[in-house]
Amino acid sequence: MEKLTLVKIGGNIIDNETALTDFLNLFHQIQGKKILVHGGGKIATELSQKLGLNPEMVKGRRITDAEMLKVVTMVYAGLTNKTIVAKLQALKENALGLTGADGNVIVAEKRPIFEVDYGFVGDITEENINTDFLRDLLDRNYLPVFSAITHDGQGQLFNTNADTVASTISIALAQFYEVDLIYSFEKKGVLKDINDENSVIHSINELNFNTFVEEKIIADGMIPKITNALQAVDKGVSKVIIKNANDLLDAFAGTIVTK
C-alpha cells in the first residue's frame, strides 16, 4: 500500500510567520503523497474582537454564530489558507487550497443542539469525504491544503474542528493508503504538566486517556484532539503522532496514540 502523510498544523505556529515558514520547510522534505490541514490560529479571534464580536469557546471548540462564521471563513479559507499555499508554491510544491465545499470534498451536517448550541458548526464522518476527488488530486501530484470550512451541500458553510477534518480525511483514505496522521503544534507532545515542556506523555491509549481526563492532566482543546486521534487509529489509520512542529521529521519525538 502506498504511503500517505497527513499533517495538521495549528496553535501558535500559524500566528508566527517565522515558525510557519520553518515548519513548511520541514513539511516540504516529507517524501511521497501528502496532505496538509490547518487551523486558524488566533487571527480569527483577534479580528472578531476588533469587529465587536465576543468569541466563545466550549471544551476547546468555537461557538460560531452567523457573524463569526463570516470571520472564520475569511480568515481560515482566505488569508491563512492562501498564505500557506503561496509559501508552499515558493518551495515548488504544487499546493492547492481547499475548503470542504471545493470539489464537494467534505459534506457536513450541522451539529445537533444538546447541552450547547455551537451554531454554524459542522460534524463530519468518513462516509462524507469525496475520496475519488482527493485520490485524483494526489495522483496528479497536487498537494491539497485544507482549511476547516465545510458545507452541507445545500449552500450553507460550516466551521468544523480542524483536528476532526484531519482525522476524518485520514480515516476515509486509510482504505487506499498507509496513512500516517501527524498533529503538529508548538508543544513537544501531550504534556503531563503544561508548564514543563519535557513532561511528554510518550504513549496514549483509550484507557489511560480517560484517566488523564479525569485527573485533569488532559483538558480543553487537547480533549477533542486526542479523541479524534483515538478514533483514527481505531478505524485503520496506521499511525497518529502529536508532536512539535520543529520535530516533524523526527520519528521518535512526540506522543504516539495507540488502540
C-alpha positions as CSV (number, residue, x, y, z in Angstrom):
1,M,0.0,0.0,0.0
2,E,1.3,3.4,-0.9
3,K,2.3,5.8,1.9
4,L,0.3,9.0,2.6
5,T,1.3,11.5,5.2
6,L,-1.4,13.9,6.5
7,V,-0.2,16.7,8.8
8,K,-2.4,19.0,10.7
9,I,-0.7,22.3,11.8
10,G,-2.2,24.6,14.3
11,G,-1.6,26.5,17.5
12,N,0.9,29.3,17.7
13,I,2.7,28.1,14.6
14,I,0.0,29.6,12.3
15,D,0.3,33.0,14.0
16,N,4.1,33.2,13.8
17,E,5.4,33.8,10.3
18,T,8.9,32.6,11.1
19,A,7.6,29.4,12.8
20,L,5.2,28.8,9.9
21,T,8.0,29.2,7.3
22,D,10.3,26.8,9.3
23,F,7.5,24.2,9.6
24,L,6.7,24.4,5.8
25,N,10.4,23.9,5.0
26,L,10.3,20.7,7.0
27,F,6.9,19.6,5.6
28,H,8.4,20.1,2.1
29,Q,11.0,17.4,2.9
30,I,8.4,14.7,3.5
31,Q,8.6,12.3,0.6
32,G,5.6,10.9,-1.2
33,K,1.9,11.8,-1.2
34,K,0.9,14.3,1.5
35,I,-2.0,16.5,2.6
36,L,-1.9,19.5,4.9
37,V,-4.8,20.6,7.2
38,H,-4.5,23.8,9.1
39,G,-6.4,25.5,11.9
40,G,-6.9,29.2,12.1
41,G,-4.7,30.3,15.0
42,K,-5.6,33.5,16.9
43,I,-6.2,35.8,13.9
44,A,-9.9,35.0,13.7
45,T,-10.3,35.7,17.4
46,E,-8.4,39.0,17.2
47,L,-10.3,40.1,14.1
48,S,-13.7,39.2,15.6
49,Q,-12.8,41.3,18.7
50,K,-11.9,44.2,16.5
51,L,-15.3,43.9,14.9
52,G,-17.0,43.9,18.3
53,L,-17.8,40.2,18.5
54,N,-17.2,38.1,21.6
55,P,-15.5,34.8,20.7
56,E,-16.7,31.9,22.9
57,M,-15.1,28.5,23.3
58,V,-16.6,25.4,25.0
59,K,-14.3,22.4,25.7
60,G,-11.9,23.6,23.1
61,R,-14.5,24.2,20.4
62,R,-15.5,27.5,19.0
63,I,-19.2,28.6,19.1
64,T,-19.9,30.0,15.6
65,D,-22.9,32.3,15.1
66,A,-23.7,33.9,11.7
67,E,-21.3,36.8,12.2
68,M,-18.5,34.6,13.5
69,L,-18.9,32.3,10.5
70,K,-18.1,35.2,8.2
71,V,-14.9,36.0,10.1
72,V,-13.6,32.4,10.3
73,T,-14.4,31.8,6.6
74,M,-12.5,35.0,5.7
75,V,-9.5,34.1,7.8
76,Y,-9.3,30.3,7.6
77,A,-10.3,29.8,3.9
78,G,-8.9,33.2,2.8
79,L,-5.9,34.8,4.5
80,T,-4.5,31.7,6.3
81,N,-5.1,29.2,3.6
82,K,-3.7,31.3,0.7
83,T,-0.7,32.4,2.8
84,I,0.2,28.7,3.3
85,V,-0.4,27.8,-0.3
86,A,1.8,30.7,-1.5
87,K,4.6,29.7,0.8
88,L,4.4,26.1,-0.4
89,Q,4.4,27.2,-4.1
90,A,7.6,29.1,-3.3
91,L,9.1,25.7,-2.3
92,K,7.9,24.2,-5.6
93,E,5.1,22.3,-4.0
94,N,2.0,22.2,-6.3
95,A,-0.3,23.2,-3.4
96,L,-4.0,23.6,-3.9
97,G,-6.0,25.4,-1.2
98,L,-9.4,23.9,-0.4
99,T,-12.4,24.1,1.7
100,G,-14.9,21.2,2.1
101,A,-17.1,22.9,-0.5
102,D,-14.5,22.8,-3.2
103,G,-15.0,19.7,-5.3
104,N,-17.8,18.7,-2.9
105,V,-14.9,17.1,-0.9
106,I,-16.3,17.3,2.6
107,V,-20.1,17.4,3.3
108,A,-21.0,18.2,6.9
109,E,-24.2,18.2,9.0
110,K,-25.0,20.9,11.5
111,R,-24.0,19.8,15.0
112,P,-27.2,18.9,16.9
113,I,-28.1,21.0,19.9
114,F,-27.8,19.2,23.2
115,E,-26.3,21.0,26.1
116,V,-24.6,23.6,23.9
117,D,-25.7,25.3,20.7
118,Y,-22.5,25.6,18.7
119,G,-24.2,27.5,15.9
120,F,-22.9,27.0,12.4
121,V,-20.5,24.2,13.3
122,G,-20.4,21.1,11.1
123,D,-19.9,17.5,12.1
124,I,-18.4,15.1,9.5
125,T,-17.9,11.4,9.0
126,E,-15.6,9.5,6.7
127,E,-18.5,8.4,4.6
128,N,-19.0,12.1,3.5
129,I,-15.4,12.5,2.2
130,N,-15.1,12.6,-1.6
131,T,-12.2,10.1,-1.7
132,D,-12.3,9.9,-5.6
133,F,-11.7,13.6,-5.9
134,L,-8.9,13.5,-3.3
135,R,-7.2,10.5,-4.9
136,D,-7.4,12.1,-8.3
137,L,-5.6,15.2,-6.9
138,L,-2.9,13.1,-5.3
139,D,-2.4,11.1,-8.4
140,R,-1.9,14.3,-10.3
141,N,0.7,15.3,-7.8
142,Y,-1.3,18.1,-6.2
143,L,-0.8,18.8,-2.5
144,P,-4.2,19.5,-1.0
145,V,-4.2,22.2,1.7
146,F,-7.4,22.2,3.7
147,S,-8.9,24.9,5.8
148,A,-11.5,23.8,8.3
149,I,-14.5,25.2,6.5
150,T,-17.0,22.6,5.2
151,H,-20.5,22.8,3.7
152,D,-23.8,20.9,3.8
153,G,-24.4,20.5,0.0
154,Q,-27.3,23.0,0.2
155,G,-25.3,26.2,0.2
156,Q,-24.6,26.5,3.9
157,L,-21.0,26.8,5.1
158,F,-19.9,25.4,8.5
159,N,-16.9,25.9,10.8
160,T,-15.5,22.5,11.5
161,N,-12.8,21.5,14.0
162,A,-9.5,21.2,12.1
163,D,-8.4,18.2,14.1
164,T,-11.6,16.5,13.1
165,V,-11.1,17.4,9.4
166,A,-7.6,15.8,9.6
167,S,-8.7,12.6,11.3
168,T,-11.8,12.1,9.2
169,I,-9.8,12.6,5.9
170,S,-7.2,10.1,7.3
171,I,-9.8,7.5,8.1
172,A,-11.5,7.9,4.7
173,L,-8.2,7.4,2.8
174,A,-6.9,4.6,5.0
175,Q,-8.6,2.0,2.8
176,F,-6.4,3.2,-0.1
177,Y,-3.1,4.3,1.5
178,E,-1.0,3.5,4.5
179,V,-1.8,6.8,6.4
180,D,0.3,8.5,9.0
181,L,-1.5,11.3,10.7
182,I,0.6,13.9,12.5
183,Y,-0.8,16.6,14.7
184,S,1.9,19.3,14.8
185,F,1.9,22.3,17.0
186,E,4.1,24.4,19.4
187,K,4.4,21.8,22.2
188,K,6.7,18.7,22.3
189,G,3.7,16.4,22.6
190,V,0.9,15.9,25.1
191,L,2.3,17.1,28.4
192,K,1.6,15.8,31.9
193,D,2.5,19.3,33.2
194,I,1.6,22.1,30.9
195,N,4.4,24.2,32.5
196,D,7.0,21.5,31.9
197,E,7.9,21.2,28.3
198,N,9.8,18.0,28.9
199,S,6.9,16.2,30.7
200,V,5.8,14.5,27.4
201,I,3.4,11.5,27.7
202,H,5.0,9.2,25.1
203,S,2.0,6.9,24.6
204,I,-1.7,7.4,25.0
205,N,-4.4,4.8,24.6
206,E,-8.2,4.9,25.3
207,L,-7.7,3.6,28.9
208,N,-5.1,6.0,30.1
209,F,-6.7,8.9,28.1
210,N,-9.8,8.6,30.2
211,T,-7.7,8.6,33.4
212,F,-5.8,11.6,32.3
213,V,-9.1,13.5,31.6
214,E,-10.5,12.5,35.0
215,E,-7.3,13.8,36.7
216,K,-7.5,17.0,34.6
217,I,-4.0,16.3,33.2
218,I,-5.6,16.5,29.7
219,A,-8.1,19.2,29.3
220,D,-9.6,21.9,27.0
221,G,-8.6,21.7,23.3
222,M,-6.4,18.6,23.8
223,I,-9.5,16.5,24.6
224,P,-11.1,16.7,21.1
225,K,-7.6,16.4,19.5
226,I,-6.9,13.0,21.3
227,T,-10.5,11.9,20.8
228,N,-10.1,12.3,17.1
229,A,-6.7,10.6,17.2
230,L,-8.1,7.5,19.0
231,Q,-10.9,7.3,16.6
232,A,-8.4,7.4,13.7
233,V,-6.3,4.5,14.9
234,D,-9.4,2.5,15.7
235,K,-10.6,2.9,12.1
236,G,-7.5,1.9,10.2
237,V,-5.1,4.9,10.3
238,S,-1.6,3.4,10.5
239,K,-0.1,5.8,13.0
240,V,-1.1,9.0,14.9
241,I,1.5,11.2,16.4
242,I,1.2,14.5,18.3
243,K,4.5,16.5,18.2
244,N,6.3,19.8,18.0
245,A,6.4,21.4,14.5
246,N,10.2,21.5,14.8
247,D,10.3,17.7,15.3
248,L,8.2,17.0,12.3
249,L,10.9,14.7,10.7
250,D,12.0,13.1,14.0
251,A,10.4,9.6,14.0
252,F,10.9,9.3,17.8
253,A,9.6,12.6,19.0
254,G,6.2,13.4,20.5
255,T,3.2,11.4,21.7
256,I,2.1,8.3,19.8
257,V,-1.6,7.4,20.1
258,T,-2.5,3.7,20.0
259,K,-5.5,1.5,20.5
